[in-house]
Amino acid sequence: MNESEASLVVRAGAELLRAASSDPRSDEGYRAVKTNIAMALDNIATALHNFEAAVATVNRSTGWVQDLNRVADDLRDR
């Protein structure tokens, strides 16, 4: 699987999560959902960092990476 295909999986997963959240069955799994989202955000941040490291242009995503990691940390702390 290449990065474009993998990004489509992430997009589809986010759409499924949004759809499921519109009719939550219970809040019992919310802690696990937050943990899974936090892990996904950390991995997305790492992927952005890796993509930027592979190109010779100015690193534009450094702030994005930091923001994603902060959101992930907040999800884990609550």
SERO-4910 file (N, C-alpha, C, O; in steps of 0.05 Angstrom, whole numbers):
BEGIN
 pado doro    nc1    nc2    nc3   cac1   cac2   cac3    cc1    cc2    cc3    oc1    oc2    oc3
  Met    A     17    -23      0      0      0      0     18     25      0     37     26     15
  Asn    A     12     44    -17     27     69    -17     14     90      1     -7     85     12
  Glu    A     27    113      3     17    133     21    -10    145     13    -26    152     30
  Ser    A    -14    146    -13    -40    156    -23    -63    137    -15    -84    146     -6
  Glu    A    -58    112    -19    -78     92    -12    -83     91     19   -105     89     28
  Ala    A    -61     94     34    -63     94     63    -79    118     72    -94    116     91
  Ser    A    -75    141     59    -89    165     67   -119    162     62   -136    174     76
  Leu    A   -127    147     41   -155    142     36   -167    124     58   -191    128     65
  Val    A   -152    106     69   -161     90     91   -166    107    115   -186    104    129
  Val    A   -148    126    121   -151    144    143   -176    161    139   -192    165    158
  Arg    A   -180    172    115   -203    188    109   -229    172    113   -248    182    125
  Ala    A   -230    148    103   -254    131    105   -259    125    134   -282    125    143
  Gly    A   -238    119    150   -242    114    178   -253    137    193   -270    134    210
  Ala    A   -243    161    186   -254    186    199   -283    190    192   -299    198    209
  Glu    A   -290    184    167   -318    187    159   -336    167    174   -358    174    182
  Leu    A   -326    142    177   -342    122    192   -345    130    221   -366    127    233
  Leu    A   -323    141    233   -324    150    261   -344    173    264   -360    173    283
  Arg    A   -344    192    245   -363    214    246   -392    204    245   -409    213    260
  Ala    A   -397    185    227   -423    174    224   -432    159    249   -455    162    258
  Ala    A   -414    144    261   -420    129    285   -425    148    309   -442    142    326
  Ser    A   -411    170    309   -414    189    332   -441    204    331   -449    214    351
  Ser    A   -454    204    308   -480    218    306   -502    202    320   -523    213    326
  Asp    A   -497    177    326   -517    160    340   -502    141    359   -502    117    355
  Pro    A   -489    153    379   -473    136    397   -491    117    413   -513    124    422
  Arg    A   -482     92    416   -498     72    430   -495     75    460   -514     70    476
  Ser    A   -471     83    469   -466     88    497   -440    102    500   -424    104    481
  Asp    A   -435    113    524   -409    126    528   -388    107    539   -366    115    546
  Glu    A   -395     81    541   -377     62    552   -351     59    537   -329     56    548
  Gly    A   -352     62    511   -329     59    494   -315     85    488   -295     85    473
  Tyr    A   -324    107    500   -313    133    493   -283    135    500   -268    147    486
  Arg    A   -276    123    523   -248    124    531   -230    110    510   -209    120    503
  Ala    A   -239     87    501   -224     73    480   -223     88    454   -203     88    440
  Val    A   -245    101    447   -246    118    423   -225    140    425   -210    144    406
  Lys    A   -224    154    448   -205    176    451   -176    165    449   -159    178    438
  Thr    A   -171    142    461   -144    130    460   -137    123    431   -115    129    423
  Asn    A   -155    111    417   -150    104    389   -145    129    371   -128    128    354
  Ile    A   -161    150    376   -158    174    360   -131    187    367   -117    196    349
  Ala    A   -123    187    392    -97    198    400    -75    183    387    -56    195    377
  Met    A    -76    157    386    -55    141    373    -55    147    343    -33    149    331
  Ala    A    -78    150    330    -79    156    302    -67    184    296    -53    187    277
  Leu    A    -73    203    313    -62    230    310    -31    230    312    -18    243    297
  Asp    A    -21    215    331      8    212    334     20    200    308     41    209    299
  Asn    A      7    180    297     17    167    273     15    186    249     33    186    232
  Ile    A     -6    201    247     -9    221    226     13    242    228     24    250    208
  Ala    A     18    251    252     39    271    257     66    260    248     82    274    235
  Thr    A     72    235    255     97    223    246     98    221    216    120    226    204
  Ala    A     76    214    203     76    212    174     81    239    161     97    241    142
  Leu    A     69    260    172     74    287    161    103    294    164    115    305    146
  His    A    114    288    187    143    294    192    160    279    172    179    290    160
  Asn    A    154    254    167    169    237    148    167    248    120    187    249    105
  Phe    A    143    256    112    140    267     85    156    293     82    170    296     61
  Glu    A    155    310    101    170    335    100    200    330     99    215    345     86
  Ala    A    209    310    113    238    303    114    248    293     87    271    295     81
  Ala    A    229    284     71    237    272     45    237    293     22    246    286      0
  Val    A    229    317     28    228    338      7    248    360     14    255    364     37
  Ala    A    257    374     -7    278    394     -3    267    422      3    282    441      4
  Thr    A    241    424      5    229    450     10    227    456     40    234    439     57
  Val    A    219    481     46    217    489     74    197    472     88    175    465     77
  Asn    A    203    464    112    186    446    128    162    462    138    163    477    157
  Arg    A    139    458    124    115    473    131     98    459    152     81    472    165
  Ser    A    102    433    156     84    419    174     94    416    203     81    403    219
  Thr    A    116    429    210    126    427    237    105    436    257    100    422    277
  Gly    A     92    458    252     70    467    269     47    448    270     35    443    291
  Trp    A     40    436    247     18    417    246     25    393    263      8    383    278
  Val    A     49    383    261     58    360    276     56    366    306     45    349    321
  Gln    A     65    389    314     63    396    342     34    398    351     27    389    373
  Asp    A     17    411    335    -11    413    341    -25    386    344    -40    381    363
  Leu    A    -19    368    325    -31    341    326    -22    326    351    -38    313    364
  Asn    A      3    329    358     13    316    382      0    327    407     -6    313    426
  Arg    A     -4    354    408    -17    366    431    -46    356    434    -55    351    456
  Val    A    -60    355    412    -88    345    413    -88    316    423   -104    308    439
  Ala    A    -70    300    412    -68    272    421    -62    270    451    -75    254    465
  Asp    A    -44    287    461    -38    287    490    -63    295    506    -68    283    527
  Asp    A    -77    315    496   -102    324    510   -123    301    511   -136    298    532
  Leu    A   -125    287    489   -144    264    489   -137    243    509   -154    231    522
  Arg    A   -111    238    512   -102    218    531   -106    227    560   -110    210    578
  Asp    A   -103    253    565   -104    263    592   -133    265    604   -136    268    628
  Arg    A   -152    264    587   -180    269    596   -196    244    598   -219    245    606
***
